[in-house]
Amino acid sequence: MESKLLKVKDIQEYFSCGKNRAYDIVNTEGFPKIKIGSRFYIPRQAFEKWVSDYTYKECHLWKYL
């Protein structure tokens, strides 16, 4: 069964970037995340919507990718 929650490692793999850059993306204002202690969890559906919302639009992530 595919997990409904992603981790920073999954974001890193999705964008083919380093760990620090993945954390920069996760900490971007408006990025969908749940923080429990020092760990971040990203709801899969919210992440997919977030990516869709920014597809073909100018956003401030250019400095992270």
N, C-alpha and C positions, 0 to 999 in steps of 0.2 A: 504494500500500500504506500502510495506517495504521501509524504508529509505535507500537512497544511501550513506548517511553519518553516520558513527558511532561516538559515543562520548567515552570519557575515561571510563565512566560507562559500556559501552558495552564491552570494552576490559577487564575490571575488571571481568565481568561476564563470558566472554569467557574463560579466564585463571583461573577462580575461585581464585582470589587473592585479596589482599587489595588495597585500593585506592592509597596508596603511591607506591606500587609495579607496579600498572597499569601505573602510571605516569612515573616511571622508564623505563618501556617498551616503552611507547610512545616517550620518549626522547632518546631512543637508536638510534645511528647513522644508517641511512638508513631506519628507520621506516617511512612509508608513512603517512604524516599528513599535515594538513593545519592549521595554527595558525591565528586566528582572535581575536585581542585583547589578552585576557588571556585564551581564550578557544581553545581547539584542536578539529578538525574534521578529521575523518579518512575515506577516500573513501573506501566503502565496497569492490569493486573489487580489489583495490590496496592492501588492508589488506589481502584478501584471497590469492592473489598472493604471498605476503610477507610470509604468513604462509606456503604456498606450497613450496616456495623456501628454507625454513629452515627445512622442514620436513625431518627427518632422516639425518640431517647434523649437524656437530658440529658448535655451534655458541656461542656467548658470553652472551646469554640470561640465561644460566644456573644459573647465580648468581641472577637473578630476579625471577625465578620460584620456 
